[in-house]
Amino acid sequence: MTAVSLGLPIHTRAPGKVNLYLGVGAVGDDGYHDVATVYQAVSLYEDVRVWRADEISLTFTGPIDCSGLPTDDRNIAVRAAQLVADAAGVQGGVRIEIEKNVPIAGGMGGGSADAAATLVACDALWNAGLSRERLHELAAELGADVPFALSGGTAIGLGRGDELSPVLSRGRFEWVLVLPRGELSTPAVYRELDVHRERHAGELAPAVEHPSVSNELLQALRAGDPTMLAENLANDLQAPAIHLSDELADVLELGERSGALAGLVSGSGPTVAFLAEDRESAIDLQIALSAAQLRAARVSAPVHGARVMPPA
């Protein structure tokens, strides 16, 4: 008998991410920016469980307050379930339960992880048999970060961030994340970037239309060298994120003063990611940041993308 026939849920898990590099191109006529980014999946996960049902529904559990999140088709996980149902010709519904651990609007792709895990879970629940390529097509319909949450590991993202190329990354990198108590709107941070560039037009080099990733960063990943990687971390959205949330500057300074090789705002923030030299250094850094009353989580990377977990 299968887990589903016994009334057990399909359990999937997808990771949050940090952006090791995020170069943002000049704003286009359509109001969007091309980006060049390097994603790395980290061991802070969203857990999704699904059961057969008459209609699609969604609930949340876990340590994060999700009371402000929609549970109808405005939610990306609900839309993911509907896409799989449409692709597979399924008439029934699904009960979705998300155990949320990745911060909301924290620059770590938590919603994208929810969507990727839901795609994989519904495919398994309904025996849809969708190919990995088809799942990636559906992921790209949902958002720029969803394909990466599906694949995991380390990857370059171009265009809107959804044109993925895997990157060879040797060994394991140790990170300490300072998890936010507040949120930052990604569109607001991009708008602030445009204002920031106009404000400092005389000091900053003009933004290129199509940014790229440096060979030095890719070499650091291939070598598995955290010191070399630390020298090449960069994020064009960091300055505007700090302008909107000035306490980020204090967090960055504290982490680097407490032994981090380097720190940066992840994505559009406000999560701050600190790279540590090794596991022991990461433990010491987590203790120091926690002592300063910050919510610090120690994670490793890279990790797998969305996948079905074995029955408990």
Backbone bond lengths (Angstrom), bond angles and torsions (degrees), N, CA, C in turn:
res aa  C-N    CA-C-N  psi(-1)  N-CA   C-N-CA  omega(-1)  CA-C   N-CA-C  phi
1 M - - - 1.468 - - 1.530 110.00 -
2 T 1.309 115.55 146.02 1.455 120.00 179.52 1.519 110.44 -87.23
3 A 1.345 115.08 163.58 1.466 120.11 177.36 1.518 110.71 -59.66
4 V 1.342 116.75 -39.52 1.467 120.52 -178.13 1.523 110.63 -65.14
5 S 1.341 117.24 -42.22 1.466 120.14 -179.41 1.516 111.35 -66.41
6 L 1.335 117.34 -23.75 1.468 121.49 177.54 1.536 111.51 -87.34
7 G 1.322 116.44 2.91 1.462 120.03 -179.86 1.511 114.00 83.20
8 L 1.345 116.93 9.13 1.465 120.22 178.86 1.532 109.42 -85.74
9 P 1.320 117.40 150.65 1.465 119.00 -178.92 1.523 111.84 -79.80
10 I 1.314 115.58 159.67 1.452 121.00 162.58 1.528 106.47 -82.06
11 H 1.325 116.01 127.92 1.465 121.81 -177.24 1.527 108.28 -112.42
12 T 1.330 116.64 122.20 1.461 121.09 175.64 1.522 109.40 -123.53
13 R 1.323 114.13 161.30 1.464 120.11 -177.25 1.524 108.41 -140.17
14 A 1.328 116.64 136.93 1.466 121.19 177.07 1.525 108.82 -136.61
15 P 1.335 116.81 146.88 1.465 120.23 -173.07 1.519 113.88 -91.05
16 G 1.324 115.21 155.34 1.440 120.49 162.88 1.518 109.73 -75.58
17 K 1.326 116.49 176.29 1.464 119.76 -177.23 1.516 110.49 -140.53
18 V 1.329 114.28 159.08 1.458 120.73 164.53 1.525 106.95 -118.88
19 N 1.321 115.59 152.36 1.464 121.21 174.36 1.520 107.61 -99.27
20 L 1.320 116.49 111.14 1.458 120.37 178.95 1.521 110.75 -70.13
21 Y 1.301 114.11 -29.97 1.463 120.93 177.51 1.518 107.25 -147.02
22 L 1.320 115.96 140.15 1.460 120.36 174.87 1.522 108.59 -144.28
23 G 1.326 114.74 101.02 1.455 120.70 174.69 1.516 108.69 -98.72
24 V 1.314 117.05 129.60 1.457 122.30 -175.55 1.526 109.23 -114.26
25 G 1.333 115.87 124.20 1.449 120.92 -179.89 1.515 112.25 -74.78
26 A 1.329 114.92 174.34 1.463 120.91 177.02 1.523 109.88 -63.06
27 V 1.315 116.31 149.04 1.465 120.30 179.68 1.530 108.84 -65.04
28 G 1.340 116.04 134.07 1.451 121.00 -179.21 1.524 112.21 -88.09
29 D 1.314 115.11 176.25 1.466 120.50 179.05 1.528 111.84 -61.79
30 D 1.346 115.83 -25.54 1.466 120.44 179.77 1.523 112.30 -85.69
31 G 1.345 116.57 1.10 1.462 120.32 179.64 1.513 114.20 86.36
32 Y 1.334 117.77 -2.31 1.463 121.62 -179.63 1.526 110.29 -101.01
33 H 1.331 115.07 163.61 1.459 121.99 178.09 1.521 108.76 -118.96
34 D 1.326 117.50 135.93 1.449 120.04 166.34 1.526 108.19 -73.74
35 V 1.325 116.32 146.37 1.457 120.03 178.73 1.526 109.79 -128.68
36 A 1.318 114.30 159.87 1.460 122.03 165.40 1.517 104.99 -128.64
37 T 1.323 116.39 120.41 1.457 119.27 -175.58 1.516 109.84 -137.07
38 V 1.318 115.03 156.91 1.464 121.32 170.85 1.518 106.77 -118.94
39 Y 1.326 114.94 111.98 1.462 121.33 177.86 1.528 109.42 -87.89
40 Q 1.322 116.34 146.25 1.463 120.82 166.94 1.522 108.29 -136.35
41 A 1.338 115.22 125.15 1.464 121.08 -179.70 1.520 109.65 -78.50
42 V 1.347 115.91 132.96 1.467 121.34 -175.96 1.536 110.13 -117.72
43 S 1.318 114.15 161.99 1.467 120.46 -172.39 1.527 113.22 -83.15
44 L 1.318 116.03 46.56 1.464 122.86 167.33 1.516 105.11 -119.61
45 Y 1.350 116.35 115.72 1.460 120.57 -163.25 1.519 113.51 -115.90
46 E 1.327 113.98 153.30 1.454 123.02 163.77 1.529 107.05 -99.62
47 D 1.331 116.64 130.12 1.463 121.64 177.70 1.517 108.89 -107.97
48 V 1.326 115.97 127.60 1.465 121.93 -178.42 1.526 108.74 -120.04
49 R 1.337 115.47 133.69 1.465 121.56 175.36 1.521 108.48 -124.90
50 V 1.313 116.63 136.76 1.469 120.65 -177.75 1.525 110.09 -130.89
51 W 1.328 114.47 144.38 1.465 123.29 175.87 1.538 107.93 -128.75
52 R 1.309 117.16 152.16 1.465 120.77 173.36 1.535 108.90 -64.01
53 A 1.319 115.38 144.23 1.468 121.02 -179.48 1.524 108.56 -156.52
54 D 1.325 115.47 173.23 1.468 119.86 179.83 1.519 112.15 -78.25
55 E 1.331 116.58 -27.85 1.459 120.57 -179.23 1.518 109.01 -143.15
56 I 1.316 117.12 170.42 1.461 121.29 179.86 1.523 109.52 -84.76
57 S 1.337 116.50 125.85 1.462 121.38 176.39 1.523 108.63 -138.86
58 L 1.328 115.59 161.45 1.464 121.08 -174.62 1.515 110.29 -142.72
59 T 1.337 115.84 134.06 1.464 122.14 171.40 1.525 108.25 -134.33
60 F 1.353 115.07 161.71 1.455 121.19 -179.19 1.520 110.10 -121.02
61 T 1.341 115.39 147.34 1.462 122.52 168.16 1.528 106.29 -133.16
62 G 1.328 115.47 -175.86 1.457 119.45 175.64 1.517 112.75 103.93
63 P 1.329 116.32 178.94 1.474 121.54 -171.52 1.515 115.19 -79.39
64 I 1.328 118.90 -7.07 1.460 121.71 -175.22 1.523 110.07 -99.02
65 D 1.324 116.02 136.67 1.460 121.30 177.81 1.527 109.22 -70.31
66 C 1.324 116.11 111.53 1.467 121.42 -178.27 1.522 112.08 -107.76
67 S 1.331 116.52 16.02 1.467 119.74 -174.39 1.525 112.40 -62.44
68 G 1.331 117.05 -23.75 1.453 119.28 -179.49 1.514 114.67 -90.15
69 L 1.335 117.29 -0.75 1.465 120.43 -177.94 1.527 110.66 -87.78
70 P 1.326 117.45 140.08 1.469 119.52 175.63 1.518 110.82 -71.95
71 T 1.310 116.37 152.26 1.473 121.12 177.77 1.530 111.33 -120.30
72 D 1.335 116.16 11.40 1.461 120.47 176.44 1.528 108.91 -102.81
73 D 1.337 117.55 -158.12 1.458 119.21 -174.98 1.527 113.50 -73.71
74 R 1.327 118.11 4.58 1.461 119.97 168.35 1.525 110.80 -77.56
75 N 1.332 116.83 -15.51 1.461 120.78 -179.36 1.530 109.69 -86.95
76 I 1.308 116.18 135.56 1.457 121.70 -175.00 1.526 112.24 -64.25
77 A 1.336 118.51 -30.20 1.463 120.63 178.67 1.529 111.00 -69.70
78 V 1.322 116.62 -39.10 1.469 120.20 176.81 1.530 109.81 -63.30
79 R 1.339 115.81 -42.34 1.462 119.24 178.43 1.525 111.16 -64.65
80 A 1.334 116.90 -35.63 1.465 120.56 177.56 1.525 110.82 -62.82
81 A 1.329 116.33 -44.76 1.463 119.84 178.69 1.521 111.22 -61.06
82 Q 1.332 116.53 -41.37 1.456 120.08 -179.46 1.531 111.42 -65.78
83 L 1.338 116.59 -37.26 1.467 119.78 178.16 1.524 111.08 -62.97
84 V 1.330 117.49 -42.15 1.461 119.85 178.73 1.527 110.41 -66.55
85 A 1.332 116.55 -42.01 1.465 119.83 178.42 1.525 110.66 -59.16
86 D 1.330 116.82 -44.59 1.460 120.27 179.83 1.525 111.41 -65.66
87 A 1.340 116.51 -42.26 1.460 120.54 -178.12 1.520 111.84 -67.05
88 A 1.335 116.13 -32.12 1.468 120.31 -176.35 1.520 112.71 -97.38
89 G 1.337 117.42 -4.46 1.458 120.20 -178.33 1.515 113.37 69.36
90 V 1.332 116.63 32.17 1.468 121.82 -179.22 1.525 109.68 -86.54
91 Q 1.322 116.52 132.85 1.466 121.19 -179.42 1.533 112.40 -93.14
92 G 1.334 117.55 -25.73 1.460 120.51 -176.38 1.513 112.24 -79.63
93 G 1.328 115.02 -174.46 1.454 121.36 -178.56 1.511 111.90 -116.00
94 V 1.317 114.89 -165.03 1.465 120.72 -177.52 1.525 108.41 -154.52
95 R 1.327 115.73 139.46 1.459 120.48 171.26 1.510 107.90 -96.91
96 I 1.326 116.08 119.48 1.465 122.44 -176.52 1.520 109.10 -107.09
97 E 1.323 116.06 130.40 1.468 121.01 173.83 1.527 107.33 -124.03
98 I 1.326 116.47 122.21 1.461 121.89 -179.07 1.520 109.36 -110.18
99 E 1.323 115.66 120.96 1.467 121.17 171.38 1.527 106.57 -89.49
100 K 1.325 115.30 107.68 1.463 120.25 -169.23 1.522 111.00 -94.11
101 N 1.333 115.34 122.51 1.462 121.81 179.08 1.521 112.40 -124.39
102 V 1.324 116.84 -21.69 1.462 121.79 179.69 1.529 108.01 -86.46
103 P 1.335 118.61 132.52 1.476 120.28 -176.37 1.524 112.86 -55.98
104 I 1.334 115.49 145.30 1.461 122.06 176.05 1.523 109.02 -78.20
105 A 1.342 116.71 132.71 1.467 122.06 -179.69 1.517 110.90 49.98
106 G 1.353 115.16 43.29 1.458 120.54 -176.83 1.510 114.87 -108.14
107 G 1.337 117.93 4.56 1.451 120.23 -179.65 1.510 113.78 80.48
108 M 1.346 117.45 15.91 1.466 121.25 -178.85 1.519 113.23 -115.82
109 G 1.319 117.69 6.79 1.459 119.57 175.65 1.510 114.92 70.93
110 G 1.325 117.73 33.89 1.461 120.04 -178.92 1.519 112.98 -63.48
111 G 1.327 117.23 -44.44 1.468 119.91 177.43 1.512 111.74 -62.68
112 S 1.321 116.37 -38.23 1.466 120.43 177.96 1.528 110.79 -64.61
113 A 1.341 116.31 -38.76 1.461 119.83 176.47 1.526 110.81 -64.03
114 D 1.344 117.05 -40.04 1.470 120.72 176.10 1.529 110.31 -57.46
115 A 1.331 115.42 -46.02 1.465 119.95 -177.76 1.515 111.40 -64.94
116 A 1.347 116.62 -45.70 1.465 120.02 -178.97 1.530 111.19 -62.64
117 A 1.332 116.32 -43.94 1.467 119.55 179.55 1.520 111.32 -65.16
118 T 1.332 117.39 -35.60 1.466 121.04 178.83 1.522 111.20 -68.93
119 L 1.330 117.68 -40.17 1.470 120.43 175.88 1.526 110.83 -56.09
120 V 1.331 115.70 -49.66 1.465 120.58 -178.13 1.529 110.70 -66.10
121 A 1.342 116.60 -40.79 1.466 120.40 -178.21 1.526 111.51 -65.11
122 C 1.327 117.83 -45.47 1.468 120.39 -178.33 1.524 111.22 -69.09
123 D 1.323 116.54 -36.25 1.465 119.58 175.46 1.517 110.44 -58.73
124 A 1.345 116.62 -42.91 1.472 120.49 179.57 1.527 111.60 -71.87
125 L 1.347 116.85 -41.53 1.466 120.73 -177.09 1.525 111.31 -60.89
126 W 1.329 116.19 -42.53 1.460 121.19 -175.05 1.533 113.02 -95.52
127 N 1.352 115.94 7.15 1.473 119.70 -177.29 1.529 110.79 48.87
128 A 1.320 115.60 43.75 1.458 120.50 -174.96 1.524 112.10 -70.64
129 G 1.326 116.44 -30.25 1.456 119.73 178.52 1.525 113.77 67.38
130 L 1.340 117.21 29.29 1.460 119.87 179.04 1.528 109.80 -69.49
131 S 1.318 116.17 137.82 1.461 120.21 179.04 1.520 110.23 -69.35
132 R 1.324 116.33 162.07 1.463 120.47 177.05 1.530 109.95 -60.71
133 E 1.331 115.63 -37.53 1.469 119.48 179.18 1.528 111.10 -63.33
134 R 1.353 116.00 -41.42 1.471 119.40 -179.84 1.532 110.29 -67.51
135 L 1.336 117.06 -39.84 1.456 119.60 177.25 1.522 110.95 -62.07
136 H 1.325 117.62 -37.37 1.467 120.48 178.11 1.526 110.64 -67.37
137 E 1.325 117.15 -35.92 1.465 119.71 176.26 1.528 110.55 -62.68
138 L 1.327 116.30 -44.14 1.466 120.02 178.13 1.527 110.63 -64.81
139 A 1.334 116.10 -40.00 1.466 120.23 179.05 1.522 110.87 -59.49
140 A 1.339 116.64 -42.66 1.460 120.47 -178.66 1.519 111.52 -65.41
141 E 1.339 117.50 -28.65 1.468 120.33 176.37 1.526 111.69 -67.37
142 L 1.327 116.31 -26.27 1.459 120.82 -174.04 1.521 113.39 -86.78
143 G 1.329 118.24 -29.73 1.461 119.44 -178.68 1.505 111.61 166.42
144 A 1.338 115.60 160.51 1.460 120.56 -172.31 1.525 113.32 -65.24
145 D 1.346 118.34 -32.78 1.461 120.62 -176.52 1.524 113.56 -89.35
146 V 1.333 117.87 -9.53 1.465 120.04 -174.24 1.535 112.22 -67.27
147 P 1.341 120.01 -42.20 1.471 118.26 177.58 1.522 113.22 -57.43
148 F 1.348 117.22 -37.05 1.465 117.61 178.65 1.521 111.44 -68.49
149 A 1.330 118.00 -40.18 1.468 119.89 177.67 1.519 110.76 -60.46
150 L 1.319 116.52 -28.91 1.462 121.11 177.34 1.524 111.14 -71.97
151 S 1.337 117.00 -39.88 1.470 120.11 -174.17 1.520 113.38 -91.81
152 G 1.334 118.02 -36.22 1.456 121.18 179.79 1.514 112.90 69.66
153 G 1.346 115.53 -161.53 1.452 120.98 -179.95 1.513 111.57 73.38
154 T 1.318 115.94 -136.61 1.468 123.39 176.32 1.517 106.83 -131.12
155 A 1.319 117.48 135.25 1.463 119.48 -175.78 1.512 110.64 -153.88
156 I 1.326 114.70 150.08 1.462 121.43 168.69 1.517 108.19 -85.35
157 G 1.318 116.49 137.66 1.456 122.09 174.18 1.518 109.93 -120.80
158 L 1.311 117.00 126.28 1.466 121.87 179.88 1.527 109.80 -119.10
159 G 1.328 116.09 176.50 1.458 120.16 -178.16 1.514 109.64 69.79
160 R 1.328 116.26 -118.22 1.463 121.16 174.10 1.531 110.78 -87.32
161 G 1.332 116.27 2.45 1.457 122.17 -176.70 1.502 112.64 105.03
162 D 1.363 117.32 -4.57 1.458 121.24 -175.02 1.528 113.21 -100.50
163 E 1.343 117.73 -2.30 1.464 120.47 175.53 1.523 106.72 -90.01
164 L 1.331 116.36 94.68 1.458 122.00 -167.14 1.519 112.84 -96.03
165 S 1.336 114.79 141.51 1.458 122.38 169.91 1.517 107.10 -134.02
166 P 1.348 118.82 122.76 1.464 119.59 -179.76 1.517 111.60 -63.73
167 V 1.325 115.57 148.71 1.460 122.72 -179.65 1.524 108.53 -119.25
168 L 1.328 116.31 134.19 1.451 120.23 175.28 1.519 109.31 -69.93
169 S 1.315 116.00 123.04 1.462 121.19 179.26 1.526 107.71 -131.59
170 R 1.308 115.89 117.13 1.462 120.82 -175.72 1.528 110.45 -92.37
171 G 1.335 115.59 140.11 1.453 119.57 174.59 1.515 113.41 75.45
172 R 1.326 115.64 -162.25 1.461 122.44 -175.90 1.522 109.05 -126.12
173 F 1.322 114.83 137.82 1.461 120.23 177.13 1.527 108.67 -108.01
174 E 1.322 115.22 141.07 1.469 121.97 -177.69 1.529 109.25 -105.71
175 W 1.323 115.29 126.69 1.464 121.89 -178.25 1.522 110.13 -124.15
176 V 1.307 115.68 150.40 1.461 121.53 167.85 1.527 106.78 -121.94
177 L 1.312 115.59 123.42 1.463 121.92 -178.28 1.518 109.77 -101.70
178 V 1.310 116.24 133.98 1.467 120.65 168.83 1.518 106.23 -97.94
179 L 1.331 114.65 109.21 1.465 121.28 -174.04 1.522 109.99 -83.68
180 P 1.316 116.85 134.81 1.463 120.40 -172.66 1.518 112.99 -76.54
181 R 1.315 114.81 153.85 1.463 120.25 170.23 1.524 110.51 -93.80
182 G 1.314 116.83 -20.05 1.460 122.03 177.49 1.514 110.98 -113.82
183 E 1.317 116.20 -168.93 1.455 122.40 -177.52 1.523 109.54 -129.89
184 L 1.331 115.55 158.54 1.455 121.94 169.64 1.516 108.09 -129.47
185 S 1.317 116.63 132.18 1.453 121.88 177.85 1.525 109.40 -77.24
186 T 1.331 116.06 125.22 1.471 119.33 179.28 1.531 112.04 -57.97
187 P 1.353 119.74 -47.91 1.471 118.10 177.47 1.527 112.96 -58.57
188 A 1.330 117.12 -35.97 1.466 120.10 179.73 1.525 111.15 -65.96
189 V 1.332 116.68 -38.09 1.469 119.99 179.79 1.531 109.92 -68.38
190 Y 1.328 117.36 -40.53 1.470 119.83 177.08 1.533 110.79 -64.06
191 R 1.329 117.09 -40.35 1.468 119.35 177.30 1.522 110.61 -62.14
192 E 1.339 115.50 -41.42 1.457 119.49 179.14 1.528 110.86 -65.73
193 L 1.340 117.36 -32.88 1.467 119.90 175.65 1.527 110.77 -60.64
194 D 1.339 116.59 -44.75 1.468 119.94 179.15 1.532 110.66 -61.97
195 V 1.334 116.09 -41.77 1.466 120.14 177.84 1.528 110.30 -64.94
196 H 1.332 116.22 -42.54 1.473 122.25 179.86 1.529 110.14 -59.46
197 R 1.320 116.28 -43.38 1.464 119.46 -179.63 1.522 111.78 -67.83
198 E 1.311 116.91 -37.14 1.467 119.43 176.34 1.534 110.60 -68.01
199 R 1.330 115.22 -41.32 1.465 120.97 -177.77 1.529 111.26 -62.47
200 H 1.341 115.89 -36.11 1.469 120.49 -175.19 1.526 111.27 -113.48
201 A 1.313 115.94 32.52 1.471 120.01 -175.34 1.525 111.88 -58.77
202 G 1.328 117.89 -32.31 1.455 120.53 -179.46 1.518 114.00 -76.36
203 E 1.339 116.99 -16.47 1.466 121.09 -176.09 1.528 112.50 -105.49
204 L 1.334 117.38 -29.90 1.458 121.22 -175.51 1.522 110.66 -96.27
205 A 1.326 115.68 145.93 1.458 119.91 172.27 1.525 108.66 -66.39
206 P 1.336 118.30 145.70 1.466 119.63 179.54 1.532 111.25 -57.76
207 A 1.315 116.33 141.53 1.466 120.55 178.93 1.525 109.60 -68.28
208 V 1.329 116.04 134.36 1.463 119.93 177.20 1.526 108.31 -77.32
209 E 1.320 115.64 159.04 1.467 119.10 -179.28 1.520 111.07 -73.85
210 H 1.355 115.73 -41.64 1.465 120.43 -177.28 1.527 109.06 -125.64
211 P 1.330 118.67 95.32 1.468 120.96 -179.21 1.526 111.06 -68.20
212 S 1.344 115.85 165.53 1.461 121.33 -179.89 1.520 109.84 -140.33
213 V 1.321 115.79 167.85 1.465 122.77 -178.37 1.523 108.55 -98.50
214 S 1.331 117.13 138.13 1.464 120.80 -176.52 1.524 111.37 -73.88
215 N 1.325 115.35 148.11 1.463 121.07 175.71 1.521 111.19 -64.83
216 E 1.345 116.88 -30.54 1.467 119.92 -179.08 1.526 111.49 -63.75
217 L 1.330 116.73 -39.70 1.459 119.64 178.63 1.536 110.39 -65.92
218 L 1.325 116.93 -43.93 1.456 120.55 179.78 1.527 110.92 -64.65
219 Q 1.330 116.78 -36.39 1.457 120.37 177.64 1.525 110.98 -65.01
220 A 1.343 116.71 -39.79 1.466 120.62 178.16 1.523 111.19 -61.32
221 L 1.339 116.87 -40.19 1.463 120.51 178.36 1.521 110.99 -67.13
222 R 1.334 116.53 -43.21 1.468 119.63 179.56 1.526 111.34 -62.60
223 A 1.332 115.71 -35.10 1.456 119.95 -179.54 1.521 112.76 -81.55
224 G 1.336 117.36 -14.22 1.462 120.47 -175.73 1.514 111.88 64.86
225 D 1.338 116.05 34.26 1.464 122.12 -172.82 1.537 109.83 -104.36
226 P 1.340 118.62 103.73 1.469 120.07 -176.85 1.523 112.99 -65.74
227 T 1.340 118.02 -32.55 1.466 119.77 179.86 1.525 110.68 -66.37
228 M 1.326 116.42 -43.67 1.459 120.31 177.81 1.520 110.77 -66.51
229 L 1.339 116.53 -38.61 1.461 119.76 178.41 1.522 110.53 -63.04
230 A 1.338 116.52 -42.02 1.462 120.80 -178.73 1.524 111.46 -57.78
231 E 1.323 116.56 -34.46 1.468 120.61 -178.18 1.522 112.27 -72.31
232 N 1.340 117.07 -13.46 1.462 120.17 -174.08 1.525 113.76 -118.81
233 L 1.332 118.05 7.94 1.461 121.16 174.73 1.528 109.38 -70.99
234 A 1.315 117.02 136.35 1.466 119.86 179.92 1.521 109.82 -160.83
235 N 1.321 115.72 150.98 1.462 121.12 -178.48 1.524 109.47 -151.25
236 D 1.329 116.81 113.18 1.465 120.59 179.16 1.524 112.38 -63.95
237 L 1.331 117.75 -20.63 1.464 119.82 -179.19 1.527 112.69 -87.04
238 Q 1.339 116.97 -3.30 1.466 118.77 -176.21 1.530 111.90 -65.50
239 A 1.317 117.86 -47.89 1.473 119.94 -178.68 1.528 111.97 -60.24
240 P 1.351 119.50 -47.48 1.469 117.81 177.57 1.522 113.19 -65.61
241 A 1.344 117.40 -33.87 1.468 119.05 177.57 1.529 110.50 -64.24
242 I 1.330 116.80 -41.06 1.461 120.70 178.25 1.531 110.38 -65.70
243 H 1.322 117.03 -36.64 1.467 120.01 178.85 1.524 111.13 -63.37
244 L 1.346 116.48 -34.54 1.463 120.85 179.61 1.526 112.30 -83.71
245 S 1.335 116.55 -22.43 1.464 121.21 -176.84 1.521 107.59 -143.02
246 D 1.349 116.44 82.29 1.465 119.93 -166.51 1.523 114.15 -67.79
247 E 1.342 118.20 -15.33 1.467 118.64 177.98 1.526 112.03 -68.70
248 L 1.341 117.42 -15.51 1.460 120.34 177.60 1.527 111.46 -60.34
249 A 1.327 117.17 -35.50 1.464 120.70 179.45 1.527 110.31 -62.46
250 D 1.340 117.00 -40.48 1.468 120.51 179.18 1.529 110.75 -66.36
251 V 1.340 116.65 -38.78 1.469 120.30 179.03 1.528 110.15 -64.32
252 L 1.330 116.85 -45.18 1.464 120.78 179.21 1.524 111.01 -60.13
253 E 1.317 116.22 -44.34 1.466 119.84 -179.52 1.523 110.93 -64.08
254 L 1.327 117.37 -42.22 1.456 121.18 -179.24 1.531 110.72 -63.50
255 G 1.319 117.21 -45.25 1.460 119.84 -178.33 1.512 112.65 -63.10
256 E 1.314 116.67 -42.95 1.463 119.53 -179.35 1.529 110.57 -70.82
257 R 1.334 116.88 -31.84 1.464 120.72 175.80 1.525 111.51 -71.42
258 S 1.352 115.99 -21.80 1.470 120.72 -176.47 1.531 112.31 -96.56
259 G 1.313 117.31 11.18 1.461 119.09 171.21 1.511 116.53 113.75
260 A 1.334 119.33 -1.15 1.460 120.13 177.52 1.524 109.93 -66.53
261 L 1.321 116.38 144.44 1.460 120.01 173.43 1.525 110.40 -65.81
262 A 1.331 115.80 -37.85 1.464 122.12 177.93 1.514 107.67 -167.69
263 G 1.323 115.27 158.88 1.452 120.78 174.95 1.507 109.53 -135.81
264 L 1.324 115.95 153.89 1.461 119.98 174.68 1.519 109.28 -155.44
265 V 1.315 115.21 155.84 1.458 121.42 172.31 1.527 106.91 -70.21
266 S 1.325 116.84 132.62 1.465 120.30 179.47 1.525 109.95 -86.04
267 G 1.328 116.24 124.11 1.455 120.71 179.02 1.517 111.21 57.24
268 S 1.327 115.58 -129.35 1.460 120.13 179.14 1.528 112.16 -89.26
269 G 1.366 117.17 4.92 1.450 121.47 177.34 1.536 111.36 76.49
270 P 1.337 114.40 -179.02 1.461 128.26 7.16 1.535 115.47 -95.97
271 T 1.343 119.41 13.18 1.459 119.41 173.19 1.526 109.36 -62.45
272 V 1.333 116.48 137.17 1.458 121.96 175.61 1.519 107.84 -112.37
273 A 1.335 116.23 130.70 1.462 121.95 -177.97 1.524 109.35 -111.33
274 F 1.334 116.19 128.59 1.459 122.14 178.33 1.515 109.28 -113.76
275 L 1.321 116.39 129.20 1.454 122.21 177.48 1.523 109.01 -90.42
276 A 1.338 115.87 129.30 1.459 121.30 179.98 1.526 110.30 -108.32
277 E 1.308 115.80 158.29 1.468 120.04 -177.37 1.516 111.97 -69.04
278 D 1.338 116.90 -38.87 1.458 121.46 -178.17 1.530 108.13 -159.71
279 R 1.341 115.62 -178.42 1.465 120.62 -175.08 1.529 111.35 -61.55
280 E 1.333 116.91 -43.68 1.470 120.00 -178.47 1.528 110.66 -63.50
281 S 1.323 116.23 -40.97 1.468 119.66 178.09 1.519 111.01 -64.51
282 A 1.342 115.91 -36.78 1.463 119.73 179.06 1.528 111.07 -66.08
283 I 1.321 116.74 -39.41 1.474 120.22 177.68 1.525 110.14 -62.30
284 D 1.339 116.57 -46.01 1.472 120.61 179.70 1.528 110.53 -61.67
285 L 1.329 116.54 -41.00 1.460 120.71 -179.22 1.521 110.97 -66.75
286 Q 1.324 116.99 -41.58 1.464 120.41 177.89 1.526 110.71 -60.76
287 I 1.306 116.46 -42.04 1.472 120.43 179.55 1.529 110.38 -62.75
288 A 1.338 116.35 -43.64 1.462 120.20 -178.42 1.528 111.66 -64.58
289 L 1.316 116.25 -42.35 1.464 119.76 -179.27 1.531 111.02 -70.56
290 S 1.329 116.51 -38.19 1.469 119.79 177.27 1.526 111.09 -64.67
291 A 1.337 116.41 -35.59 1.463 120.40 178.64 1.517 111.54 -64.91
292 A 1.334 115.97 -23.39 1.468 120.61 177.14 1.530 111.46 -88.92
293 Q 1.344 116.54 15.57 1.467 123.15 177.32 1.527 112.90 67.55
294 L 1.332 116.49 27.75 1.459 121.00 174.62 1.516 109.28 -99.88
295 R 1.337 116.57 150.70 1.465 121.82 177.11 1.524 108.06 -84.67
296 A 1.324 115.65 98.30 1.462 121.09 -174.87 1.522 110.07 -109.44
297 A 1.332 116.31 133.41 1.466 122.16 179.48 1.518 108.44 -126.43
298 R 1.320 116.21 133.04 1.467 121.20 178.45 1.525 108.78 -96.01
299 V 1.320 116.69 126.75 1.461 122.05 -178.24 1.522 109.07 -135.20
300 S 1.328 115.54 162.51 1.458 120.75 175.04 1.516 108.97 -121.68
301 A 1.332 115.28 164.14 1.455 120.70 -176.53 1.537 108.77 -158.02
302 P 1.329 117.02 156.63 1.469 128.27 -1.16 1.523 111.85 -85.25
303 V 1.348 116.00 159.99 1.463 122.46 177.70 1.532 109.32 -129.99
304 H 1.335 114.72 170.20 1.461 121.65 -178.98 1.532 111.84 -63.91
305 G 1.331 115.40 157.54 1.437 121.64 171.70 1.530 111.86 -82.37
306 A 1.314 116.40 -164.03 1.471 121.89 -174.80 1.525 110.48 -58.15
307 R 1.327 116.74 134.40 1.466 120.65 179.44 1.527 109.98 -157.69
308 V 1.318 114.55 160.15 1.462 121.38 177.14 1.520 108.53 -78.27
309 M 1.322 115.91 133.64 1.471 121.80 178.94 1.525 109.36 -94.05
310 P 1.329 117.55 148.97 1.462 119.94 177.11 1.524 111.34 -65.30
311 P 1.332 118.12 151.76 1.473 120.55 178.90 1.524 110.71 -57.81
312 A 1.309 115.52 142.18 1.481 120.06 -179.30 1.521 109.92 -68.50
